Amino acid sequence: TSSTAQNYTVNWYFGVNAAINFAGGVANPFTGALNTNEGCSVASDSTGAIMFYTNGITIWDKSNTVMPNGDSLLGGVSSTQSALVVPNPANVQQYYVFTVDEIGGPNGFRYSIVDMTLNSGLGDVITKNVLVLNNVTEKLTGVWQLGTNNYWITVHEWGTDAFYSYNLTPAGLQTTPVISNVGTVHNTSQI
């Protein structure tokens, strides 16, 4: 039997207007509007077609145009992972865009929601900059929860050894985190 892989992660954006498509195992460069030194995120569909991308401050649609209400997100311009795009488990046409500020900055960990049914299919930000947790590091990651439509989104608190993991379910982002204390305290001595 043969199977085909999903192509949600074949497009990467980085640097000054740079991007690479890895479809078919070959790196094909192309350009976009993003200009960043550090972490960004892209949403592609199952065929590998780009829907939108972000540096945590601006969201561009697939035509490299700023999405309506897609500016002034509160991710950090120099955050190592300023943004993370995750599908909404309750609506296949919506995406959460999680952002973190720079090292312990005032904007903390937040989310916005993009609805791809709006703006003639190019998307629109319908919820913006909802605060989840203040005082975080630049670390942001997510993982799909096996056997469900849920995702776990994890950040690290600034000045502690605490990881905060939030469950994203069809009911929305659960705001009571699982807190795990492990590793080193993240503060200015690690910079």
Secondary structure, DSSP 4 states (H G I P E B T S, - for coil): -------TT-EEEETEEEEEE-GGG--EEEEEEEE-SSB-EEEE-TT--EEEEE-SS-EEETTS-BPTT-S-----TT-TB-EEEEEETTEEEEEEEEEE-STT-TT-EEEEEEETTSGGGT-EEEEEEEEEESSEEEEEEEEE-TTSS-EEEEEEETTSSEEEEEEEETTEE-SS-EEEE-S---SGGG-
